[in-house]
């Protein structure tokens, strides 16, 4: 069994999955373990839709792609990415995108292929299960604590998946179309989508799954006193 450090350092986002389903039993074990994630005042602000229904996942993906094709840039509850990018964050973003496209031999000017790769997000990279994580809108009304807690919850989900030989890919892409997801699922009005996590059995032979973005050196972001 992997140590906790090994599970953290060996995990990476996978973008191609086998059609093999993730059993409800395994999903429940992961979700139950993740429920132990600490949260401020024990709010436990996460609300999860664990979806394995192929038709529902297709409907969500179709609705998002339709919006994108109509020129809609986002339809979101929260702003995930910075409105104003600056270095070193902008540089890291560019390097990550360039690295992925270079690996897949996609030319910068190949708009069709680049668009197809972006749409793959909403085909869930071929995975059979996606966890959509919402929170109550009141909890993020002029407050950010629930966002921090739900971020920690995301990591718990992804590390829990490793226990069962599963891989994951957290998705900010669905954050940008959270209202579309909510509309398709007909979720209660008080809920706001924060993100989704694709979960499944990675296709180990897929070239794209070999991609591993670089990490900043410790001295770039840690101050010891």
N, C-alpha and C positions, 0 to 999 in steps of 0.2 A: 504494500500500500504506500502511496506517495505521502511524503510529509506535507505539512501545510505550506511550507516555503516552496517545495517542489511544485505543488498544485498551483500556486500563484505564479511562479516564474515560467512554468511550462504551458500555461493556458495562453491561447491566442485566438483571435476571431477567425472563424472558418466561414468560407463563402461558397461552399459546395457540399451538398449532403446526399446521402443515400435515401431512397424512398422508405427505408425501414422505419416503421412507426415506433414511437416511444410509448410504452405502456402507461396506462393511467396510474398503475401502482407505483411506477418509478416517478412519475410526475408528482404524485402526492407526497412521496418521501422527500423529494427535493424541495417542494413548497413548504412542507412541514418544518424541515431543517432551516430554511430561509426565514421562517417566521420568528426564529430566535434572534434575528438581527436587532440590535439595540435601536431605540428611537426615543426622542425627547419626550419626557413625561409618559413614556410607554404608549404613545399615540398609535403606533402601528399603522401609519397612514397609507399603506399600500392596499390597493384593491386590484385583484388579478383576474383577467379572463384568460384561461388556459385553453387555447383553441387548437384542436386537431381535426376538425371537420373540414375536409378539402374544399367543399363548396363555399363555406364561410370565408376561408382564407383567400380563395380565388375572388370572391366578391369584394373583399377589402382591397386586394391588390388591383383589381380592375378599376375600382372607384378612384384610387389614388392616381393610377396611370392616366385615367381619363382627365382628371384635374390637371395633371402635369401637361398633357398633350394640348389642353386648352389654354396653356400659358400661365396657369396659376402657380406661383412660386411656393406658396405655403398657405395652409389653412389650419392654424395651430392654436393651442391653448397657452403654451409658454414659448418664449424665445430661447431656443437651445444654443445656437451659435452666436458668437459676438456680432454686434451690428457693425462695430469698427474693429477690424483685425489689425494687430500690430505684432512685430517680432518680439520674442522668438516664436510666438504661437502661429503666426502667418507662415513663417518659414517651415515649421514642422508640418503644417497642413499641406503645403505645396509639395514638400518632399515625400510625404506619405502617398499622396495622389499620384505623383510622377512615378514613384517606385512600383505601385500596383499596376499602373498602365504599362510601364516598361516590361515588367514581368510577363504580362499577358500580350506583349507585342502589339499594343494598340497605339496607333499614331495620334498625336495631339489633335490633328485635324480630322480624324475619323469620327465625326459627330454621331453617325449611326451606331457604331460599335460602342462608343462611350455611353450613349443613351441606353443601349441595350444592357450594358453592365449596371447602370444606375437602376434600370427597371428590375434587374435581378433581385434587388432589395425587396421588391414587392411581389416577387414570386417566391420569396422566403428561401432563396438559394436552393430550392428543391427539398427543404426540410418539411416534415409532416406536422410539426408542432411549433407554435409560437406563443410565448407568454406576453400579454399586453398588460402593462402596469399603469394603473390610474391612481389618482388621489382625489380627495374631496376638494372642490374649488375653494371652500372657505379656509382650508388649511394653508393655502398659498396666496391668500388675499393680503397683500402687504406683509407677507412673512415667507421666509425661505427654509425654515427648519425642516419641514416635511420633504422638501426637495433633497436635502442632505441625507435624511433618513432613507428615502427611497433609492438614493444612489448607493448607499451601503447595502440595501436590499438586493440591488442588481448584482453586486459582487457575490453575495451569498448564493444567489441562484446559479451563477456561473461556476462557482467553485463546487457547489453541491452536485452539479451535473457531472463534473469530472469523476466523482465517486462511482458513477455508473458507466464510465467509458463514453460519456457523451461530450459533445463540443457545443459551443455557443457562438452567437454573434449579437452583441447589443446594438440596437438600431436607433440612432438619432434621426434617421430618415423618416420614420413614422411619427416622431415627435412633430415634425414639420407639417404633417397632415393629420394631426390628432383629431381634429373635428370631423374629418372624413371617416376615420375609423369609428369614432363614437356614433356617427350617423348610421353607418352600416350595421353596427352592433345594437343600435337603439338603446344605448346605455342611459341610466338615469341622468337627469339634467345637472345634478350636483357633481358629477365626475368629470375630471380632465385627464386626458392621456398624457403620460410623461414620456414613456418609451416602450419599446418592445424588445424581447430577447428571443431570437431564433434558437431552437434547441433540437439536437438530433445526432445522428451518427454521421460523422464527417466522411466524405469521399477521400480516402487517403491518397488516391492516385491523381486527384485533381491538382493541376499546377497552381491554381490560385491559392490553394490551402497551404502552400509553402511560404507564402508571404509573411514576413515578420518585420514590422516597422521598428526603427531604432528607438532607443530610450536615452534621455538626457543623462549625463554623468551626475553622480550624487552631488558634487560640488556646485553644480549649476542651480540647484534648488534647495539645498539643505544648509542651514547655518547652525553649527554647534557652538554652544556658549558654555 
